Amino acid sequence: MPSNNVQLEYSQIDTVSSQLNNAVNNINPQLLTLKNSVDNLLNDGLFLQQTSPAMQHAYEQFTTQLQQIVTKIGDFAKQFTDIKTQINDMDTTMANQINQSS
């Protein structure tokens, strides 16, 4: 943990934000692939007249919830990037104001 009150490692922020965005881009398609596999199974390989449609509906809701949660990972990436941008903009603005008054 840094001893300063504020510390920003831009490259680390960019790396973690990129990792988070990559996770969203990889996980959501995997969830859809798995949903399609479950749909195929419940339509063909494990069909019970009443249970299969119920399981299919439950898995569809489950997949939707997971996708919404995974999408929130991207929200954290955006927050980290926004903080970096805002601090950088503030630093530039303050330096310009100081330089203009000198």
Stockholm file with secondary structure:
# STOCKHOLM 1.0

chainA/1-102         MPSNNVQLEYSQIDTVSSQLNNAVNNINPQLLTLKNSVDNLLNDGLFLQQTSPAMQHAYEQFTTQLQQIVTKIGDFAKQFTDIKTQINDMDTTMANQINQSS
#=GR chainA/1-102 SS CCSSSCCCCHHHHHHHHHHHHHHHHHHHHHHHHHHHHHHHIIIIISCCTTHHHHHHHHHHHHHHHHHHHHHHHHHHHHHHHHHHHHHHHHHHHHHHHHHHHC
#=GC SS_cons         CCSSSCCCCHHHHHHHHHHHHHHHHHHHHHHHHHHHHHHHIIIIISCCTTHHHHHHHHHHHHHHHHHHHHHHHHHHHHHHHHHHHHHHHHHHHHHHHHHHHC
//
